[in-house]
Amino acid sequence: MDKNSYRNKLRSINFPSHIDGNIYAYYSKILEYNYLDYLLKNNLESNITAFRKITEIDDSGNKKSLCNIHFARNVFDFIRKKGNCFVLCLDISGFFDNLDHEILKNNWIKLLEEEKLPKDHYQVYKSLTKYSYVDKKDLYKVLGLSLNSRTLHRRLDRLCDIQDFRKKVRENNLIKKNLKYKGIPQGSPISGMLSNIYMMDFDKKISKIINDLNGRYYRYCDDMIFIVDESYSSDIFNIIFDEIKKIKLKINNKKTQKIIFRDGKIKLNNPPTFNTPNQLQYLGILFDGDNVFLRETGLSKLHYKLRKAIRMRSTHYGKLKFYNRHNNQEMYMKTLYSRFTYIGKRNYLSYAYRVADVFQSKNIKSQVKNHFGTFNAYLDKKSI
């Protein structure tokens, strides 16, 4: 697979200062109580699943946290149960960048059950809609710092002091400001909560419409899926399109799937998903009516990163040997095993095994069963 294909989906992630981050986290927690109450009152607690902690009691009586794997399983289980249905799967183009400020403020007021935003909440709202930021590449360049250094943040308590900031950053006009009437920074502790608040009225209205049709609506951030009887397929798409337009957002047509299931099998998929015409994709997992699979792009990306990591470590290790300097081969190997094998606890392979476990899927296990052999083959080529 072409390595450039991994660069198609670029997102601007903004990191707030430590103080601002703590303030945002505090107000996110305050809003969470009101939002959970709103979900419960409107029977939406199982429909809206992103940016909040959801738990269930397992067969052993222990509480466990749920993730996107469990949410996808719930969707696929409902499709299996219906057997015959129409599934509309879509997401929003530039979701966080296009949240209208007026709609966000009005929903924020509504959630707090106030006539207007309290002064402290308004200050938080204003800081997130008229936010200022500095591009990381420009910042590091003007400060003479390396973007690729892995030890930089261990060596520095801060990137610069206030004098350097004024002299090098402000005087060089590196500070940019969001002057639009839409968009909030993606990456702050409160951004996810605000995106849910933004969708409050849409979620409530659409969920009622879908439920009245004996269907289901689920949303994970901007990934939405609607499941209804086939006879409602045309009507439901038009309704969704109109309601999305009302909240000043646009559907990403390239990621829209319209699928018809009959007797639990896919009979029509428009457009085909990533060259797999008989599979529904939701939250990164593929479903054909019977079985689930991981996306081949995810596995290809894993192998691409693996080859790159081994190549870089091999080059560095060779330089250390050439200059007769101390090297820590064991440390290099430990890092590789942690990132790219089942030994690691939080990597793509461990995720794959969690998916296989939740779905009790032999197909997914077969997709990754040869990975360790591939890992060793790459190692042998570079002889670390």
N, C-alpha and C positions, 0 to 999 in steps of 0.2 A: 504494500500500500504506500502511496506517495506521502511522504512526511508532511507535505504542505497541506494535506487534507485535514490535519489536526489543528490547523490554524484558522479554519473557517469560522469557528464560533468563538469570537472574542468578546469578553465582557470587561467593562471598566469597574474595578473593585476599588472602593475608597476606604482608607483606614483613618478613623478619627484619632485625635490625640487621646492620651490616657484619661485625662480629666473628662473630656467630652464623651468618651466611650463609656465611662462609669455613669455619667448623667443619663445617657441614652438607655443604658441597661436598666437603670432605676425606673425610668418612665415607661419602658417597655413592660416591666413587671407590673406596674400600676395598671396599665391598659389591658394587660393580659386577664386580670380578674374580671373587668367589665366585658371583655370580648368573650371569655368562656361563658359568662352568664348569658350573653346574647346568643351564642350558639345553642345553649341548652334550651332557652325559651323558644327558639325557632326550629328545634330538632335538626340542627346542622352539625352536631358534634362528630358524627361519623363521616360527614361529607367533606369537610375542610380539614386537611391533615398536615399542612406544612407549617413550620415555624412554631410548633408547640409540642410539649411533651405529652405523648399518648401512651397509656399503659393498659395491660390486661393481665388477668390472673391465669397462669398456665395450668396444666393438668395436675401439677404437683402442689398447687396452691400458692405458688410464688408469683410475685408481681414482676413483670418484665416490660421493658420499653419496646414500642413498636417503631418500625422504620418504613422506608419506601417499599421494601420487599413485602411486608405484611399488607400494605395498602394496595399494592398491585395484586396480591393474592385475593383480597376481598373483591376487587373488581372482576377478576377472572372467574371467581366462584359464582358471582351473580350472573355473569354471562352464561356459564355452564347451566345454572339453574333455569334460566329463561329458555335456553335452547335455540329458539327463533327470535332474533332481535336485530335492530339496527344500532350500530355503535358509531358515534361521532367523536373523534379524538383530535384535539387542537391545542395550540398554545398561542400566546400573544406576542406580537412583534415588539421588541424593545420594551418589555414590561415596565421595569423600574424607571426607565428614561422617559416614559410617556404618561406617568401618573399625573393627572390634572390637579393642580394645587387647590383650586376652589372645591372640587369634589372631595378631596382628601380632608380639607378643613371642616366641611359640613358634616361628613361622616364621623369625624373625630368628636365634634360637638354633640352629635346624636348619640354616640356611644357613651359619652359622659353624662348624657341627659341634662345638658346645660343650654342656656340661651346663646352663649358665646364661649370661646375657649378661655379658661382661667389664665391669668397672666403668665404663670410659670409654664403651662402647657403651650401657650402661644409662643413663648421664647424658644421652646424646643422645636415647635412647628416651623418658625421662621428660620432657625439655624439649619434645618434640613431641606428647606425649599429654596432659600437664597444662600446656599452654602458656597464657601470658597475652598479652593484646593490647589495643590502644587503637583505637577506631574513628577513621578518618581525618577524617571530618567533625567529630566532637566535638573532636579534637585541634587541628585548624586553627582552629576557632571559639574555643576557650579561649586559644589563643596569638595570636589576632587576625591570622591569616594568610588569604590568599585561596586558595580551591581552584582558581580559574581562572587564576591567574598562571602564565605560561609562563617567566618569568625568575626566579621565586622561588629555584629550586635553583641557579641560577647566581650569585645574589647572596648566598646563605647557605651557610656551611660545614655548619651543622647547624640543625635547627628550633628547638632550645632547649638551654640548658645544664642541668646537673644540678639547680641551685637552682630554676630555672623548672619543671623537670619535677616536682620534689617539691611545689612550692607550687601550681602550676596544674593539673597532671595528677593526681598521686596524691591530693592533698587534696580534689579535686573528684570522687573516686571514678570516674575514667574508665577505670581498669584493670580489664579483665574477664578471667575465667579459665575455661577449659574444665573443668567439673566432671563431665562425663559420662565413661563408660567406653568411649566410642567417638569416632572423629573425629580427624583430624590436619589441620594447616593446609595449605591448597592454595596453592602459590606458593613454598615454600622449595626450595632446590637438591636436597633429599633426598626430597621428597614423592613424586615420580614413582617413584623406585627403591623406596621403601617400599610403594607401591601394587602394584608388580610382585611384591615379596616376599610380600605378603599373599595374592596369588592363586596362589602356587606349587603347592600341593596340588591346587587346582581345575584349573589348567592341565595338570598332569601326568595327572590321572585322566581328564579330559574328552578330552584329545588322544588318549590310548590308545583310549578307547571309539570315538571318531570314526574314527581310523585303521583300527581293526579292522573298521569298516563300509565301508571303502574311500572314506572322505570326508575332509574337511579342516576344521580349526578354526583360526580366527585371532582374535587379540585385540589391539586398540590402545587401551590404558588401559581404559575401561569400555565401549568399543564392541566387541561380539563378534559373530562370524558363524560359523555352522555349516552345512556343506554335506554332505548325505547323499543316498542314494537315496530316492525318494518313499515307498517301502514302510516306511521307518523314521520317518516324520514325527511320528506321535503319540508313539512311544516316546521319541524323542530330546528332544522338548519336555518331557516329564515328568521325564526324567533331569536335564536342565539345571535345571529349576525346583527339584528336590529338592537338587541340589548347591549351587545359589546360596543356598538356605535354610540349608544346613549352615554356611555361612560368614557367616551373619547379615546378608545383603544382600537387597535386593528388586529385582525386575525392573521397569523402567519400562514399563508396559503400553502407554502412549501412543506409545512409540517401537519397539514390537515389530512386526516384519514377518515374515509367513509366506508364502513364495513358492514356487510350483511352476513349474519350467522343463520344457518338453517340446519336444524337437528344437531346443533353444536359444532358445525363445520363452517368454515369461511367459504361463502359462495361468490362474494363480490368484494373486492378491495380496491378502492380508488382514492389516491394512486397507490401502486404497490410500495411496500415499505423496504427501502434499502435493498432492492433487488430480491426481496423475499415476498412474493405476491400473496402468499397464503398465511400471513402472520400479522397480528395486531401488535403494535409497540406501545407500551405504557410504562413510564418511569424507568426506562432503560431495559425492560424485560420484554421478550417476544412471546406471543401466545397464538397457537393455531387452532384453539378449540379443545384440544386434548392435552398437549404438552407445552412446556415453557422452555425457552432457550435464552442464552446470552447473545447480545449482538456481536457479530464477527468483527465489527469495527473496534469494539472494546478489547477483544483479544489481540487484534493486530496492533493496537496502540500499546498494549502491555509488552508485546515482543519488541516493538520499536524502541520503547524506553529501556527495556532490558539490554538490547544491543548497544544503545548509546551509553548506558551506565558502565557496562563492562569495558567498552572501548576507552572511555575516559579514565577509568581506574587502571586499566592496563598501561595506558600512556604514562600516567603519573607514577605508577609503580616502576616502570622501566627507567624513568628519569632518576628516581631515587637510587636504583641499582647502579646506574651509570656514574653518578656522582659519589658513590660509596657512602651514601647517607643512610641513617637508620630508617627503616621502613616498617610499617606495621601491617603485614599481609593479613594477619588474622582479623584486624579491624575492618579492612576492606571487604573481606569475605563475609564477615558478620553483617555488614550493611547490605550487601547484595542479597544474602539469604533472607534478611528481614524484609526487604522491599519487594522481592520477586518470587518467594516460595511460600509454601504453606506454613513454614516456621514463623513468619511474620504474623502479627495479630491484626494489623490494620492496613491491608494492601488489597489490590484487586483480586488476587487469588483467594484470600480469606473471605472477601465479599462473595465470590463465586460459590464457595462452599456453603456460605450462609444461605444464599438463594437456593441451592440444591437441597439444603436441610429443610428450609421453610416449605418448599414445594414438594419435598420428597421426590426430587427429579433425578433420574438416572441419566437423562439426556445432557444436563449441565455438567454432571461429573465426567461424562465421556468427552465433553468439549475441552476440559482442562486436564484430562488424565495424562497426556503426554507432555505437559508443560515442564515437569522436572527434567525430563530427558532433553528437551529443547534448551533449558537453562544450562545444563552440563555441556551440551554441544557447543554453545556459544562460549563458555568458559574455556573449553579445550582449544578452540580456535585462537583465542588470545593468550592462552597459557599464563594466567595470572598466578 
